[in-house]
Amino acid sequence: MESEDRPWGSWHVLDEGDAYKVKRIHVNPGQRLSYQTHEHRSEHWVVVAGTATCVVDGATVVAESGQSVDIAVGAAHRIINAHEDALVIIEVQRGHYTGEDDIRRLEDDYGRSDAST
C-alpha cells in the first residue's frame, strides 16, 4: 500500500475502496500538518496513541487516545502534536475522490504550496 514520509512525520494507506481511504498518520513530537482544506472528501480522525490538538475552522479541539474528530468537506483543519510522545491517528476519508492532490494549503510550516510535497 501507499505511504509517504513528510516533514512532520508520515502516513500509510491501510485500506482503500470506492469512495473511501483509511490511513495511519504518525505525527512527530512538536510537529504539525499544514492548515488545509479538501474539496472532495470529509475526514474522521481517531486518536489511537498520544494527544492530538486539532484546529477545525479556527476552533481548537484536544483529542486523546480513543477520542475522535470529524472534518466536513471544505472545513479548514490541521493536526498538531504539542507533546513529547508520538501521535498516531487513524484517518477515514470519505468522498468520490481521495487523491493527495485534493489538498489546498492555507498555512504551512515547511514552505509547501501544493499537495505533492
Number of C-alpha atoms within 10 A of each C-alpha: 7 10 13 11 11 13 13 19 18 15 20 16 16 15 13 15 9 10 13 17 20 20 19 20 22 21 25 20 17 14 18 22 21 23 21 20 23 23 15 18 24 20 22 17 24 21 22 19 16 21 23 30 17 21 17 20 16 12 9 13 13 14 18 15 15 12 13 18 16 14 20 18 16 15 18 20 23 23 23 22 23 18 15 11 14 18 26 24 24 22 23 20 22 20 15 11 17 22 12 11 12 17 20 17 19 12 14 14 12 13 9 12 14 12 13 9 13
